Amino acid sequence: METHFANLEQAHRSIARERVLADLRALAHDSESLLKATASDMGDKAQEARSRLAAALDRARATCDELQTQTVATAKAAAVRTDRVIRRYSYASVGVAFGVGLLLGLVLGRGRS
């Protein structure tokens, strides 16, 4: 029997997107530090490398902004879908929340005795 969870795959994509965003932010920070550290080197090759690095940094920032916008849009869409499901199955949602709370209370209560 095979089970397919579309939301799980979407969650994995979201986590991967967040990791890419974090890596891009770290890269941008490190690149800015490198540009500042080599500002006094005025050789032709250094200037060329600085200009290429600055261009790559601008592209990385644009990509980071685009990914962040997509992530926000995805999160909003997920919130809307969740709201629809909860409104559609309000009594079931309350029952599930009650059951989870009861189970947590039992598990946490046993740890104290």
TITORMI-380776 format. One line per field, with one value per atom (N, C-alpha, C): residue number from 1; x, y, z; residue in three letters. Coordinates in nm, 2 decimals. Layout:
<rs>
num c(NUM	...)
c1 c(X	...)
c2 c(Y	...)
c3 c(Z	...)
residu c(ALA	...)
</rs>
This chain:
<rs>
num c(1	1	1	2	2	2	3	3	3	4	4	4	5	5	5	6	6	6	7	7	7	8	8	8	9	9	9	10	10	10	11	11	11	12	12	12	13	13	13	14	14	14	15	15	15	16	16	16	17	17	17	18	18	18	19	19	19	20	20	20	21	21	21	22	22	22	23	23	23	24	24	24	25	25	25	26	26	26	27	27	27	28	28	28	29	29	29	30	30	30	31	31	31	32	32	32	33	33	33	34	34	34	35	35	35	36	36	36	37	37	37	38	38	38	39	39	39	40	40	40	41	41	41	42	42	42	43	43	43	44	44	44	45	45	45	46	46	46	47	47	47	48	48	48	49	49	49	50	50	50	51	51	51	52	52	52	53	53	53	54	54	54	55	55	55	56	56	56	57	57	57	58	58	58	59	59	59	60	60	60	61	61	61	62	62	62	63	63	63	64	64	64	65	65	65	66	66	66	67	67	67	68	68	68	69	69	69	70	70	70	71	71	71	72	72	72	73	73	73	74	74	74	75	75	75	76	76	76	77	77	77	78	78	78	79	79	79	80	80	80	81	81	81	82	82	82	83	83	83	84	84	84	85	85	85	86	86	86	87	87	87	88	88	88	89	89	89	90	90	90	91	91	91	92	92	92	93	93	93	94	94	94	95	95	95	96	96	96	97	97	97	98	98	98	99	99	99	100	100	100	101	101	101	102	102	102	103	103	103	104	104	104	105	105	105	106	106	106	107	107	107	108	108	108	109	109	109	110	110	110	111	111	111	112	112	112	113	113	113)
c1 c(0.08	0.00	0.09	0.06	0.14	0.06	0.12	0.05	0.12	0.05	0.10	0.05	0.15	0.11	0.16	0.08	0.12	0.16	0.10	0.14	0.28	0.32	0.45	0.55	0.53	0.63	0.64	0.53	0.53	0.61	0.60	0.67	0.82	0.86	1.00	1.05	0.97	1.02	1.03	0.94	0.95	1.07	1.10	1.22	1.35	1.35	1.46	1.48	1.36	1.36	1.42	1.38	1.43	1.58	1.63	1.78	1.85	1.80	1.86	1.86	1.75	1.75	1.85	1.87	1.97	2.11	2.13	2.26	2.29	2.19	2.21	2.24	2.17	2.20	2.34	2.39	2.52	2.62	2.59	2.68	2.69	2.58	2.57	2.65	2.64	2.71	2.86	2.90	3.04	3.10	3.02	3.07	3.09	2.99	3.01	3.13	3.16	3.28	3.40	3.40	3.52	3.54	3.43	3.44	3.50	3.45	3.51	3.65	3.69	3.83	3.93	3.88	3.97	3.95	3.88	3.86	3.98	4.09	4.21	4.30	4.27	4.35	4.30	4.38	4.34	4.40	4.45	4.50	4.39	4.42	4.32	4.25	4.32	4.25	4.16	4.21	4.13	4.00	4.01	3.89	3.80	3.85	3.76	3.69	3.77	3.71	3.60	3.63	3.53	3.41	3.42	3.30	3.22	3.29	3.21	3.14	3.21	3.16	3.04	3.05	2.94	2.82	2.84	2.73	2.66	2.75	2.69	2.62	2.66	2.60	2.46	2.45	2.32	2.23	2.28	2.19	2.14	2.23	2.19	2.09	2.10	2.00	1.87	1.87	1.74	1.68	1.76	1.71	1.65	1.72	1.68	1.54	1.53	1.40	1.29	1.32	1.22	1.17	1.27	1.24	1.16	1.19	1.12	0.98	0.96	0.82	0.74	0.80	0.73	0.70	0.79	0.77	0.65	0.64	0.53	0.40	0.40	0.28	0.24	0.33	0.30	0.24	0.30	0.25	0.11	0.09	-0.05	-0.15	-0.11	-0.21	-0.23	-0.13	-0.15	-0.24	-0.22	-0.31	-0.46	-0.48	-0.61	-0.67	-0.60	-0.65	-0.68	-0.59	-0.61	-0.74	-0.76	-0.88	-1.00	-1.00	-1.12	-1.15	-1.05	-1.07	-1.13	-1.07	-1.12	-1.26	-1.29	-1.43	-1.53	-1.48	-1.57	-1.59	-1.49	-1.51	-1.48	-1.56	-1.53	-1.55	-1.65	-1.67	-1.56	-1.52	-1.42	-1.28	-1.26	-1.14	-1.13	-1.24	-1.25	-1.23	-1.29	-1.27	-1.12	-1.06	-0.92	-0.83	-0.85	-0.78	-0.80	-0.92	-0.95	-0.88	-0.88	-0.81	-0.66	-0.60	-0.46	-0.43	-0.51	-0.49	-0.50	-0.60	-0.62	-0.50	-0.46	-0.34	-0.21	-0.19	-0.08	-0.09	-0.21	-0.23	-0.20	-0.24	-0.22	-0.07	0.00	0.14	0.22	0.19	0.26	0.23	0.10	0.06	0.13	0.15	0.22	0.36	0.42	0.57	0.59	0.49	0.50	0.48	0.41	0.38	0.50)
c2 c(-0.12	0.00	0.12	0.21	0.33	0.45	0.54	0.66	0.78	0.87	0.99	1.11	1.19	1.31	1.43	1.50	1.61	1.73	1.74	1.85	1.82	1.70	1.66	1.70	1.67	1.71	1.87	1.93	2.08	2.13	2.06	2.10	2.08	1.98	1.95	2.06	2.10	2.21	2.34	2.36	2.48	2.49	2.37	2.37	2.39	2.33	2.34	2.49	2.55	2.69	2.78	2.75	2.83	2.81	2.69	2.66	2.74	2.74	2.82	2.97	3.02	3.16	3.19	3.10	3.12	3.12	3.02	3.02	3.14	3.19	3.31	3.43	3.44	3.55	3.54	3.42	3.41	3.44	3.40	3.43	3.58	3.65	3.79	3.86	3.82	3.88	3.86	3.74	3.71	3.78	3.80	3.87	4.02	4.07	4.21	4.23	4.14	4.15	4.14	4.05	4.04	4.17	4.23	4.35	4.46	4.47	4.58	4.55	4.43	4.39	4.42	4.41	4.43	4.56	4.65	4.78	4.86	4.84	4.92	4.86	4.74	4.67	4.73	4.80	4.87	4.81	4.68	4.62	4.59	4.57	4.55	4.42	4.31	4.19	4.19	4.27	4.28	4.36	4.46	4.54	4.46	4.38	4.29	4.19	4.13	4.03	4.10	4.22	4.29	4.32	4.36	4.39	4.27	4.15	4.03	3.98	4.00	3.96	4.05	4.18	4.27	4.24	4.20	4.16	4.03	3.94	3.81	3.84	3.93	3.96	4.02	4.11	4.17	4.06	3.97	3.86	3.77	3.75	3.66	3.74	3.87	3.94	3.94	3.95	3.94	3.81	3.70	3.57	3.55	3.60	3.59	3.66	3.78	3.85	3.78	3.72	3.64	3.52	3.45	3.33	3.36	3.47	3.52	3.55	3.62	3.65	3.53	3.43	3.30	3.23	3.23	3.17	3.23	3.36	3.43	3.40	3.40	3.37	3.22	3.13	2.99	2.98	3.05	3.04	3.10	3.21	3.27	3.17	3.11	3.01	2.89	2.85	2.74	2.78	2.90	2.95	2.96	3.01	3.01	2.87	2.78	2.64	2.58	2.61	2.56	2.62	2.75	2.82	2.76	2.73	2.67	2.53	2.45	2.32	2.33	2.42	2.43	2.48	2.58	2.63	2.52	2.44	2.34	2.23	2.19	2.08	2.13	2.23	2.30	2.21	2.13	2.04	1.93	1.88	1.78	1.84	1.97	2.04	2.06	2.09	2.11	1.98	1.87	1.74	1.69	1.72	1.68	1.76	1.89	1.97	1.92	1.89	1.84	1.71	1.62	1.49	1.50	1.59	1.61	1.67	1.77	1.83	1.73	1.64	1.53	1.44	1.40	1.31	1.37	1.50	1.57	1.58	1.61	1.62	1.49	1.38	1.25	1.21	1.24	1.21	1.29	1.42	1.51	1.49	1.45	1.42	1.29	1.20	1.07	1.09	1.19	1.22	1.28	1.34	1.40	1.31	1.20	1.11	1.03)
c3 c(0.00	0.00	0.00	-0.09	-0.10	-0.06	0.02	0.06	0.01	-0.04	-0.10	-0.03	0.02	0.10	0.02	-0.05	-0.13	-0.04	0.07	0.17	0.22	0.24	0.29	0.19	0.07	-0.04	-0.04	-0.03	-0.02	0.10	0.21	0.33	0.31	0.24	0.22	0.12	0.02	-0.07	0.01	0.10	0.18	0.27	0.33	0.41	0.32	0.21	0.12	0.07	0.05	0.01	0.12	0.25	0.36	0.38	0.35	0.36	0.25	0.13	0.02	0.06	0.11	0.16	0.26	0.36	0.46	0.40	0.31	0.24	0.16	0.09	0.01	0.10	0.21	0.30	0.36	0.39	0.44	0.33	0.21	0.10	0.07	0.08	0.06	0.17	0.29	0.41	0.39	0.35	0.34	0.22	0.11	-0.01	0.02	0.10	0.14	0.22	0.31	0.40	0.31	0.21	0.12	0.04	-0.01	-0.09	0.00	0.12	0.21	0.24	0.26	0.30	0.18	0.06	-0.06	-0.12	-0.05	-0.11	-0.14	-0.07	-0.09	-0.20	-0.24	-0.35	-0.48	-0.55	-0.68	-0.80	-0.80	-0.92	-1.02	-1.14	-1.25	-1.23	-1.19	-1.17	-1.04	-0.94	-0.82	-0.85	-0.93	-0.97	-1.05	-1.14	-1.22	-1.14	-1.04	-0.95	-0.86	-0.82	-0.73	-0.81	-0.93	-1.01	-1.04	-1.07	-1.09	-0.96	-0.85	-0.72	-0.69	-0.71	-0.69	-0.77	-0.90	-0.99	-0.93	-0.89	-0.84	-0.71	-0.63	-0.51	-0.54	-0.64	-0.67	-0.72	-0.80	-0.85	-0.73	-0.64	-0.52	-0.44	-0.42	-0.35	-0.42	-0.55	-0.62	-0.61	-0.62	-0.60	-0.46	-0.36	-0.23	-0.21	-0.26	-0.25	-0.32	-0.44	-0.51	-0.43	-0.38	-0.30	-0.17	-0.11	0.01	-0.03	-0.14	-0.18	-0.21	-0.28	-0.30	-0.17	-0.08	0.05	0.12	0.12	0.19	0.12	-0.01	-0.09	-0.06	-0.05	-0.02	0.12	0.22	0.35	0.37	0.29	0.30	0.24	0.13	0.06	0.16	0.23	0.32	0.44	0.48	0.59	0.54	0.42	0.37	0.36	0.31	0.29	0.43	0.53	0.67	0.72	0.70	0.75	0.69	0.56	0.49	0.55	0.57	0.63	0.77	0.85	0.99	0.99	0.90	0.90	0.84	0.75	0.69	0.79	0.87	0.96	1.11	1.15	1.27	1.39	1.40	1.51	1.52	1.40	1.40	1.44	1.40	1.44	1.59	1.65	1.79	1.86	1.81	1.87	1.86	1.75	1.73	1.83	1.84	1.93	2.08	2.11	2.25	2.27	2.17	2.19	2.20	2.13	2.14	2.27	2.32	2.45	2.56	2.55	2.65	2.65	2.54	2.53	2.59	2.55	2.61	2.76	2.81	2.95	3.02	2.96	3.02	3.02	2.91	2.90	3.00	3.00	3.09	3.24	3.26	3.40	3.46	3.37	3.42	3.45	3.39	3.41	3.55	3.61	3.74	3.86	3.84	3.95	3.99)
residu c(MET	MET	MET	GLU	GLU	GLU	THR	THR	THR	HIS	HIS	HIS	PHE	PHE	PHE	ALA	ALA	ALA	ASN	ASN	ASN	LEU	LEU	LEU	GLU	GLU	GLU	GLN	GLN	GLN	ALA	ALA	ALA	HIS	HIS	HIS	ARG	ARG	ARG	SER	SER	SER	ILE	ILE	ILE	ALA	ALA	ALA	ARG	ARG	ARG	GLU	GLU	GLU	ARG	ARG	ARG	VAL	VAL	VAL	LEU	LEU	LEU	ALA	ALA	ALA	ASP	ASP	ASP	LEU	LEU	LEU	ARG	ARG	ARG	ALA	ALA	ALA	LEU	LEU	LEU	ALA	ALA	ALA	HIS	HIS	HIS	ASP	ASP	ASP	SER	SER	SER	GLU	GLU	GLU	SER	SER	SER	LEU	LEU	LEU	LEU	LEU	LEU	LYS	LYS	LYS	ALA	ALA	ALA	THR	THR	THR	ALA	ALA	ALA	SER	SER	SER	ASP	ASP	ASP	MET	MET	MET	GLY	GLY	GLY	ASP	ASP	ASP	LYS	LYS	LYS	ALA	ALA	ALA	GLN	GLN	GLN	GLU	GLU	GLU	ALA	ALA	ALA	ARG	ARG	ARG	SER	SER	SER	ARG	ARG	ARG	LEU	LEU	LEU	ALA	ALA	ALA	ALA	ALA	ALA	ALA	ALA	ALA	LEU	LEU	LEU	ASP	ASP	ASP	ARG	ARG	ARG	ALA	ALA	ALA	ARG	ARG	ARG	ALA	ALA	ALA	THR	THR	THR	CYS	CYS	CYS	ASP	ASP	ASP	GLU	GLU	GLU	LEU	LEU	LEU	GLN	GLN	GLN	THR	THR	THR	GLN	GLN	GLN	THR	THR	THR	VAL	VAL	VAL	ALA	ALA	ALA	THR	THR	THR	ALA	ALA	ALA	LYS	LYS	LYS	ALA	ALA	ALA	ALA	ALA	ALA	ALA	ALA	ALA	VAL	VAL	VAL	ARG	ARG	ARG	THR	THR	THR	ASP	ASP	ASP	ARG	ARG	ARG	VAL	VAL	VAL	ILE	ILE	ILE	ARG	ARG	ARG	ARG	ARG	ARG	TYR	TYR	TYR	SER	SER	SER	TYR	TYR	TYR	ALA	ALA	ALA	SER	SER	SER	VAL	VAL	VAL	GLY	GLY	GLY	VAL	VAL	VAL	ALA	ALA	ALA	PHE	PHE	PHE	GLY	GLY	GLY	VAL	VAL	VAL	GLY	GLY	GLY	LEU	LEU	LEU	LEU	LEU	LEU	LEU	LEU	LEU	GLY	GLY	GLY	LEU	LEU	LEU	VAL	VAL	VAL	LEU	LEU	LEU	GLY	GLY	GLY	ARG	ARG	ARG	GLY	GLY	GLY	ARG	ARG	ARG	SER	SER	SER)
</rs>
